[in-house]
């Protein structure tokens, strides 16, 4: 961004239907914000059986663990240094970075959010996936 600030993205995907459920964008994404976002997604999409994450501090926090336990969601962390245990999200993150984040100069967080929303719509409605018999997630 022009002011030199960095931002984070929290990409949430459904492993079964490959749908990009949401992308949260902010200058920081602590566990409390992750829980807030997940609560919103559960309200809209229903409760998943499991969440698979890496070992970032926001994911190994007591706050997220407690929330998952209250919701009846199994929290599964991949082993440190083993991104292949979450290969789909790693592949997705690479595409997201190349096609969107590396392709634009962002003016503000609002600009990032606008472009991400457009990219997400395209990803969910226009891109076919081999694992879905070449259908789109939606």
SULSULPE-V373413 format. One record per residue. N is the residue number from 1. SS is DSSP state (h for helix, s for strand, l for the rest). OMEGA is omega as a letter, one per 40 degrees, with the letter a starting at -180 (none if undefined). Layout:
n = <N & N>
ss = <SS & SS>
omega = <OMEGA & OMEGA>
This chain:
n = <1 & 2 & 3 & 4 & 5 & 6 & 7 & 8 & 9 & 10 & 11 & 12 & 13 & 14 & 15 & 16 & 17 & 18 & 19 & 20 & 21 & 22 & 23 & 24 & 25 & 26 & 27 & 28 & 29 & 30 & 31 & 32 & 33 & 34 & 35 & 36 & 37 & 38 & 39 & 40 & 41 & 42 & 43 & 44 & 45 & 46 & 47 & 48 & 49 & 50 & 51 & 52 & 53 & 54 & 55 & 56 & 57 & 58 & 59 & 60 & 61 & 62 & 63 & 64 & 65 & 66 & 67 & 68 & 69 & 70 & 71 & 72 & 73 & 74 & 75 & 76 & 77 & 78 & 79 & 80 & 81 & 82 & 83 & 84 & 85 & 86 & 87 & 88 & 89 & 90 & 91 & 92 & 93 & 94 & 95 & 96 & 97 & 98 & 99 & 100 & 101 & 102 & 103 & 104 & 105 & 106 & 107 & 108 & 109 & 110 & 111 & 112 & 113 & 114 & 115 & 116 & 117 & 118 & 119 & 120 & 121 & 122 & 123 & 124 & 125 & 126 & 127 & 128 & 129 & 130 & 131 & 132 & 133 & 134 & 135 & 136 & 137 & 138>
ss = <l & l & l & l & l & l & l & s & s & s & s & s & s & l & l & l & l & l & l & s & s & s & s & s & s & s & l & l & l & l & h & h & h & h & h & h & h & h & h & h & h & h & h & h & h & l & l & l & l & s & s & s & s & l & l & l & l & l & l & l & l & h & h & h & h & h & h & h & h & h & h & l & l & s & s & s & s & l & l & l & l & l & h & h & h & h & h & h & h & h & h & h & h & h & h & h & h & h & h & h & h & l & l & l & l & l & l & l & h & h & h & h & h & h & h & h & h & h & h & h & h & h & h & h & h & l & l & s & s & h & h & h & l & l & s & s & l & l>
omega = <a & a & i & i & i & i & i & i & i & a & a & a & i & a & a & a & i & a & i & a & a & i & i & a & i & i & i & a & i & a & a & i & i & i & i & i & a & i & i & a & i & i & a & a & a & a & i & i & a & i & i & a & i & a & i & a & i & a & i & a & i & a & i & i & i & i & i & i & i & a & a & a & i & i & a & i & i & i & i & i & a & a & i & i & i & a & a & a & i & i & i & a & i & i & i & a & a & a & a & a & a & a & a & i & a & i & a & i & i & i & i & a & i & a & i & i & i & a & a & i & i & a & a & a & a & a & i & a & i & a & i & a & i & i & i & i & a & none>
